[in-house]
Amino acid sequence: MSAIAQLGVTSLDEHLATRADLARFNRDHWGVEVLHWIRDARFREDHSRVRTRSGPRVMASLRNLAIGALRLAGRTDIAEATRWACRYMNRPFSILGLTP
């Protein structure tokens, strides 16, 4: 058996934030961080050359759409699912329901 301690900072007073609240805040934070990590590690977002006007926001939205579509299709390993979807051109469209 092991124990792990994690430190965090909040602006809430100790009587306003219960242990359950702090655990939820932590889970919510890491849920967002995982999405950013996937976008950077799998889709190489930090290496994108799209930098002007609304281009970066559009590309981030497309990456989020791809990740969300793969998860809705039941895929949990985004790296493997991306390779699977890229092998045949019709797979991404079938995930989105855009094929007859």
N, C-alpha and C positions, 0 to 999 in steps of 0.2 A: 504494500500500500504506500502511496506517496501523497504529499500535499504540495500545492503550488500556491504561492502568494502573488498577488498582482496589485500594483499601486495605481491609483487614479486620482484625479483632481476634479472636484465639482464645486460649483458656487452655492449649492444648496446647504442649508443648515442641517446639522445632524438629526434634528427632530423632523425634518421635512423629507428626508430621503432614507427609506428603509433599505435593508440589505437586498431585498428583492428588486427594489428600484435601481440600485447601483448595478446589480447583475444584469438587469434588462438594458440599462444604458450601455454597458460594456458589450453585450451581444449585438445591440443595434449598431454600435460603432464599427465592430468588426465585420458585420454584414455588409456595410458600405465599403470597408477597406478591401474585402475579398473581391468585390466587383472591380475596384480600381486595379487590384493586382492582376486579375484575369485580363482586363483590357490592356494592361502594360505588358505582361509576360507573354500572353498568347497572341494578342493582336498588335504588339509592339507600338502602342500608342505614343510613347515618348519619342519614337523615331520618325513619327509622321512629319511630312514636309508641308502639310496643309496648315497654314498659319494666318490666313487673311479672312476678313469679313466673317461670315457665319460658317465657313468651312469646318473649323474644328468642332463646333457644336453639332453640325450635321453628321460628321464622321463618328463622334461619340454616340450619337443617337443610333446610327446604323450598327455600331458595335454592340450597344445595349440590346437592340432588336435581335441580333444574331444570338447573343447569349441567352436572352429570354426565350427565343424560339427553340433553341436546343434544350433548354430546361423543360419547357412545356412538352417537348417530344419525349421527355423521360430520360434525357441524357444527363448524367451527373458529372462525368469527367469531360470538361469542356475541351481540353487538348485533344483527346481521342475523338470526341464528337466532331470537332472541326476537321480533323483528318478524314473521318468517315463521310462528312458532308461534301468535302472537296473531291472525293474520288469520282463522283458522277454528278454532272451538272444539274440533273433534275432533282436531286435530293433536297437542296435548300428550298426549292419551290414547293416540293411535296410537303415539307415540314410546315410551311406557311399556308398550305391549302390552295396554292395557285396553279395546280395542274388538274387537268380533267380526269 
